[in-house]
Amino acid sequence: MSRMLVVLRYRNGEPEPLDMDLVRDTLAPYIGTAGEDLRDGVLIRTAEGYEVKLDVSDVCVSVSRYPAGQFFDVLAELVDRLGATVLSSDQPVTIRQEEDRAHLSEDIREGAVVVATTGPALEGHFTGS
């Protein structure tokens, strides 16, 4: 079974377009290969030697296979810099701070949990370790 993480920035109950320059700047130190506009997929490489394929659109960055370790540091930086939320296929919606809850759509607002925007905290939350 595949686990999926989706990074979105909610405002007024709806996902809003991501700042693609900020996405590119955040991912740049880790990019192995990427199309010019990032929408053809981005392959990042971690210091541990893992390669992770990210799918990028105007409103989200998603990943379906991800390793432990530095990947979560990259994820934390991306979420923090974008002021984003993380949706998971098997965990409650994750927000950076309580104030972010008000921006979520009503159907996911109540179950959202606050998780510190650090690699170890996100890794622990999403992998149970």
C-alpha positions, -999 to +999 in steps of 0.1 A: +000+000+000+014+034-010+014+063+014+009+097+000+017+132+013+003+163-003+015+198+005-012+225+000-016+261+011-052+267+022-068+301+024-105+308+031-112+271+029-097+265-005-063+255-018-045+285-033-018+285-059+017+279-045+045+304-050+065+284-075+096+306-071+096+296-034+090+260-042+120+261-066+142+279-042+134+255-014+140+224-035+170+237-055+198+223-032+183+188-035+172+187-072+187+159-093+165+165-123+135+187-130+117+203-159+120+240-163+086+247-147+088+217-122+055+204-135+071+174-153+082+160-119+111+167-097+136+142-086+154+152-054+184+135-038+190+134-001+224+132+016+217+096+026+216+088-012+178+084-015+160+097-046+125+109-042+101+119-070+079+148-063+049+157-084+043+195-086+013+214-098+001+250-094-016+241-060+003+212-046+035+192-042+029+155-037+049+124-030+038+088-029+071+071-019+094+086+006+122+075+028+130+084+064+157+109+072+166+140+053+135+139+031+115+151+061+139+180+067+132+191+031+094+186+036+095+206+068+113+235+051+089+235+022+058+234+045+072+262+067+083+285+039+050+281+020+029+284+051+013+251+040-007+221+053+001+184+047-026+160+038-018+123+042-034+092+029-032+076+064-029+104+090-050+134+100-044+167+082-012+183+096-010+221+102+020+241+114+002+261+140-033+264+155-040+297+135-038+276+103-069+257+112-092+286+103-080+285+067-089+249+061-121+237+045-148+228+070-147+190+062-110+187+074-108+215+099-119+196+130-096+166+127-064+186+119-035+182+142-006+207+149+028+192+143+060+211+147+076+220+114+108+201+119+121+171+100+121+148+131+086+159+142+071+153+108+089+121+104+076+109+137+041+119+129+040+103+094+060+072+101+052+065+137+089+065+146 
